[in-house]
């Protein structure tokens, strides 16, 4: 299967749940024209037990993950929603020493296999983002587009009492509209 697209940044603030019950989200946002790249790394434990001079047991469960985003831009509204910046009247945006909020986060990819397209929606139950750096470059002989980079910590949530830690889920469908609807439903986008 060949992946040929990325779009549809979607997020919603976590308002409750996740400790043995479904995560609840506040009003979400769906954005267009932002996604350039999403790099996801799932982290696993690597624990080995030896006995009689040989490995007897091995544990390699998921412990979390990281997501790196490259975006075309990030509005002040999205900086407050994803990074916890404070917006004040007069178009003032303040960076404060508070932690960034926990959010549910998702996006859409397009894949083709044997000439047939399908759309895959990704939803990460709990992510906390931070901005890697902020730089600007003067216009020289030729223009150079600049982008925004964010890094997020992917955390697990326990969605049912006694259930496993869950980190993310995916849904595939032949139509982008169905995946957009699914993500909007999860994030509470109106």
C-alpha positions as CSV (number, residue, x, y, z in Angstrom):
1,X,0.0,0.0,0.0
2,X,1.4,3.4,-1.0
3,X,0.6,6.4,1.2
4,X,0.1,9.5,-0.9
5,X,-1.5,12.2,1.3
6,X,-1.9,13.8,4.7
7,X,-4.5,16.3,5.8
8,X,-7.2,17.2,8.3
9,X,-5.6,18.3,11.5
10,X,-8.3,17.7,14.2
11,X,-8.1,18.1,18.0
12,X,-10.2,18.5,21.1
13,X,-9.3,19.3,24.7
14,X,-9.7,16.5,27.2
15,X,-12.3,17.3,29.8
16,X,-12.5,14.0,31.7
17,X,-12.5,10.2,31.7
18,X,-9.7,7.8,30.8
19,X,-9.4,6.3,34.2
20,X,-11.5,3.2,33.5
21,X,-14.1,5.2,31.5
22,X,-14.3,6.7,28.0
23,X,-12.4,10.0,27.5
24,X,-14.6,13.0,27.2
25,X,-13.6,16.0,25.0
26,X,-14.6,19.6,24.8
27,X,-15.5,21.4,21.6
28,X,-13.0,20.3,19.0
29,X,-11.4,22.0,16.0
30,X,-10.9,20.7,12.4
31,X,-8.3,22.6,10.4
32,X,-7.4,22.5,6.7
33,X,-4.3,23.5,4.9
34,X,-1.9,22.9,7.8
35,X,-0.5,19.3,7.7
36,X,2.8,18.9,5.9
37,X,4.2,15.9,7.9
38,X,3.4,13.6,10.8
39,X,6.1,11.4,12.2
40,X,4.9,8.9,14.8
41,X,7.2,6.8,17.0
42,X,5.6,4.2,19.3
43,X,7.8,3.4,22.3
44,X,7.9,-0.1,23.7
45,X,9.5,-1.5,26.8
46,X,12.3,-4.1,26.2
47,X,12.6,-6.2,29.4
48,X,14.3,-9.6,29.4
49,X,14.5,-12.2,32.1
50,X,17.3,-14.7,32.0
51,X,17.6,-18.1,33.7
52,X,19.9,-21.0,33.2
53,X,22.1,-18.8,31.0
54,X,19.4,-18.1,28.4
55,X,16.5,-15.6,28.0
56,X,13.3,-17.1,29.5
57,X,10.9,-14.2,29.2
58,X,10.6,-11.0,27.2
59,X,8.2,-8.1,27.6
60,X,7.7,-5.6,24.8
61,X,4.4,-3.8,25.5
62,X,3.7,-0.2,24.3
63,X,4.6,2.4,26.9
64,X,3.8,5.6,25.0
65,X,4.9,7.4,21.9
66,X,6.0,10.7,20.3
67,X,4.5,12.5,17.4
68,X,6.3,15.2,15.4
69,X,4.3,17.6,13.2
70,X,5.4,19.9,10.5
71,X,2.6,22.5,9.8
72,X,2.3,25.3,7.3
73,X,1.3,27.7,10.1
74,X,-0.4,27.8,13.5
75,X,-3.0,30.4,14.3
76,X,-3.2,32.1,17.7
77,X,-6.4,30.1,18.4
78,X,-4.6,26.8,17.7
79,X,-1.6,28.0,19.8
80,X,-4.0,28.4,22.8
81,X,-5.8,25.1,22.1
82,X,-2.7,23.0,21.5
83,X,0.1,24.7,23.4
84,X,-1.8,26.5,26.3
85,X,-0.8,30.0,25.3
86,X,-3.0,32.8,26.6
87,X,-4.8,35.1,24.3
88,X,-5.7,38.6,25.4
89,X,-7.5,41.5,23.7
90,X,-5.6,43.5,21.2
91,X,-4.1,40.4,19.5
92,X,-1.7,39.7,22.3
93,X,-0.5,36.2,22.8
94,X,1.3,35.2,26.0
95,X,3.5,32.2,26.6
96,X,3.3,31.3,30.2
97,X,4.8,28.7,32.5
98,X,1.7,26.5,32.6
99,X,1.7,23.0,31.1
100,X,0.1,22.6,27.6
101,X,-3.3,21.0,27.7
102,X,-4.0,17.3,27.0
103,X,-5.9,16.9,23.8
104,X,-7.3,14.2,21.6
105,X,-5.6,14.5,18.2
106,X,-6.2,13.1,14.7
107,X,-5.6,13.4,11.0
108,X,-6.3,11.7,7.7
109,X,-4.0,9.9,5.2
110,X,-4.8,8.6,1.7
111,X,-3.4,5.3,0.6
112,X,-3.6,3.4,-2.7
113,X,-3.3,-0.3,-3.2
114,X,-3.7,-1.9,-6.6
115,X,-5.2,1.3,-8.0
116,X,-7.8,1.5,-5.3
117,X,-7.8,4.5,-2.9
118,X,-8.7,4.4,0.8
119,X,-8.7,6.9,3.5
120,X,-7.3,6.2,7.0
121,X,-8.2,8.2,10.0
122,X,-5.9,8.3,13.0
123,X,-7.1,9.3,16.5
124,X,-4.7,9.6,19.4
125,X,-6.6,9.5,22.7
126,X,-4.3,11.7,24.7
127,X,-1.4,13.9,23.5
128,X,0.4,16.9,25.0
129,X,2.2,19.1,22.5
130,X,5.1,21.6,22.7
131,X,6.7,23.8,20.1
132,X,10.2,22.7,19.2
133,X,11.5,26.1,18.2
134,X,10.4,29.3,16.6
135,X,12.7,30.8,13.9
136,X,12.3,33.2,11.1
137,X,14.5,33.9,8.0
138,X,14.7,37.0,5.9
139,X,13.7,36.9,2.2
140,X,16.8,36.6,0.1
141,X,17.2,36.3,-3.7
142,X,14.5,33.6,-3.6
143,X,11.6,33.1,-1.3
144,X,11.8,30.2,1.2
145,X,8.7,28.9,2.9
146,X,9.0,28.4,6.6
147,X,7.0,26.0,8.7
148,X,6.0,25.3,12.3
149,X,7.2,22.2,14.1
150,X,5.5,20.7,17.1
151,X,6.3,17.6,19.2
152,X,3.7,15.7,21.2
153,X,3.9,13.0,23.8
154,X,1.4,10.2,23.2
155,X,0.0,8.8,26.4
156,X,-2.2,5.9,27.1
157,X,-5.7,6.0,28.6
158,X,-7.7,3.2,30.2
159,X,-11.1,3.4,28.5
160,X,-12.8,0.6,30.4
161,X,-12.5,-0.6,33.9
162,X,-9.8,-3.2,34.1
163,X,-9.2,-2.8,30.3
164,X,-5.8,-2.3,28.7
165,X,-4.1,1.1,28.1
166,X,-5.1,2.4,24.7
167,X,-3.0,4.9,22.8
168,X,-4.6,5.4,19.4
169,X,-7.0,3.9,16.9
170,X,-7.5,4.0,13.1
171,X,-10.4,3.7,10.8
172,X,-10.3,3.1,7.1
173,X,-13.0,3.8,4.4
174,X,-13.2,4.2,0.7
175,X,-14.5,7.8,1.2
176,X,-12.8,10.7,2.8
177,X,-16.2,12.0,3.9
178,X,-16.7,9.0,6.1
179,X,-13.3,9.4,7.8
180,X,-13.9,13.2,8.2
181,X,-17.2,12.4,9.9
182,X,-15.6,9.9,12.2
183,X,-12.9,12.3,13.3
184,X,-15.4,15.1,13.8
185,X,-17.6,12.8,15.9
186,X,-14.7,11.9,18.1
187,X,-13.5,15.5,18.6
188,X,-17.0,17.0,18.9
189,X,-16.5,19.3,15.9
190,X,-19.8,21.0,14.9
